[in-house]
Amino acid sequence: MAEPINLNRYRKTKARAEGKARADANTVKFGRSKAEKTLDQARSDKARRDLDGHEQDP
């Protein structure tokens, strides 16, 4: 006879694996390193400063 399996454990393990696969896909799709985030922030700050520097007084 085969060993009985716990269906709840199987279901939870399967759900965990699917969640991990979804998380890995999102990491590839949306993930950015901290260096990339800080570089983008620095670039946007510089662009804002440059734009503010070109304002004319009314």
C-alpha positions in Angstrom: 0.0 0.0 0.0 1.1 3.5 -0.7 1.8 6.0 2.1 -1.2 8.3 2.9 -0.6 11.9 2.1 -1.9 14.9 3.9 -3.9 16.9 1.4 -3.9 20.1 3.5 -0.1 20.0 3.6 0.0 19.3 -0.1 -2.3 22.2 -0.8 -0.4 24.6 1.4 3.0 23.6 -0.2 1.6 24.1 -3.7 0.2 27.5 -2.7 3.6 28.5 -1.2 5.4 27.4 -4.4 3.0 29.4 -6.6 3.4 32.5 -4.4 7.1 32.2 -4.6 7.0 31.9 -8.4 4.8 35.0 -8.6 7.1 36.9 -6.3 10.1 36.0 -8.4 8.4 37.1 -11.5 7.5 40.4 -9.9 11.1 40.9 -8.8 12.3 40.5 -12.3 9.5 42.7 -13.7 9.6 45.5 -11.1 12.7 45.1 -9.0 15.4 47.7 -9.1 18.5 47.9 -7.0 19.0 50.6 -4.4 21.7 52.2 -6.5 19.3 52.5 -9.4 16.6 54.0 -7.2 19.0 56.6 -5.7 20.4 57.5 -9.2 16.9 58.1 -10.5 16.1 60.2 -7.4 19.2 62.2 -7.9 18.5 62.8 -11.6 14.9 64.0 -10.8 16.2 66.3 -8.1 18.7 67.8 -10.4 16.1 68.3 -13.1 13.8 70.0 -10.6 16.6 72.3 -9.4 17.5 73.2 -13.0 13.9 74.0 -13.9 13.5 76.1 -10.8 16.7 78.0 -11.7 15.2 79.0 -15.0 12.1 80.6 -13.6 11.5 84.3 -14.4 10.3 86.8 -11.8 6.8 88.0 -12.6 
